[in-house]
């Protein structure tokens, strides 16, 4: 006999137990899909970032603050604004300065350092550090951390492309504040260890 399944498939069979098994399988699939839809409606997509932001919509403000310092550099000493006049490696100092200027009294307790490792460790200690493989959760205003393949560098994310390309603004990159782009598979991208969610 010809059996039309609930999903419209035509099945030729004379075995009633096979028909019963097909109906059971379809019922289980429907239940699974229903459960997934309920989860999605309550919790968002499975990949959605569930780390709360420090301040709602603060990411774009952090980026705006960083952008106004494009071009600050070592040759004219303007970078010393971020280091309290200390002559140091200053990528982390730049990130710290920008975040604190933007958030003011809303800056999270303990945030800020002149050391990249300290920014990463703060993220870890506060449940805000994610690995490079979780790039789809990254948003503008988050902090890129490079601690792979001998690197020690950081910057502020300005944009994330659908293919995983990361755009940043950084201090102490070619001795100045400048924008950078890291495409998946590039040497710079492979130095990214993760991100601190702000």
Buried (B, 14 or more C-beta within 10 A) or exposed (E): EEBEEEEEEEEEEEEEEEBEEBEEEBEEEEEEEEEEEEEEEEEEEEEEBEBEBBBEEBBEBBBBBBBEBEEBBBEEEBBBBBBEEEEBBBBBBBBBBBBBBBBEEEBBEEBBBBBBEBBBBBBEEBEBBBEBEBBEBBBBBBBBBBBBEEBBBBBBBBBBEEEBBBBBBBBBBEEBBBBBBBEBEEEBBBBBBBBBBB
